[in-house]
């Protein structure tokens, strides 16, 4: 993937990001609007990314610290109270991941998911969470996430939405600097055995 570069989301990306988000979700009533999207970024700029492919905008990923077994409502903007990651004990919520139509099928979504996991481990997050929509639960299960049907996402995610979570385990012999050793998995999720291809279309997470 020499043509791919994953970098932090910047101000000049917003026009393309908002347009892509609307194309991906508006028909299903899942589009959030620019202010809500920007609020996710303001909550955690260091965990929001853009994928460039062949020098162009290839997609985006928005993630933010959020209490495990909770998730943002789609429409209201963040109020800034979600807080930073308590070292070694926080949860990082993968809120949204969308790949541009012209570059789907080239592994960008898989690469962005992997980049988020690496970022989360380096920052001492212990778990990842998301809300699977539009029948994507099986795909996320293959990536190590476990469905938690007892956790009901807000109605704004639609009737098929499923809350899911996975551990961000790190090998005992390779701890991140400053991170305590990870103990029991709070999510109850199995450890992922490897990455598989993500679907070509968008996923609201």
Buried (B, 14 or more C-beta within 10 A) or exposed (E): EEEBBBEEBEEEBBEBBBEBBBBBBEEEEBBBBBEBBBBBBEBBEEBBBBBBBEEEBBBBBBBBBBEBBBBBBBEEBBEEEBEEBEEBBBBBBBBBBBBBEEBBEBBBBBBBBBBBBEBBBBBBBBBBBBBBBBEBBEBBBBBBBBBBEEBEBBEBBBEEBBBBBBBBBBEEEEBBEEBEEBEEBBBEBEEBEEBEEBBEEBBBB
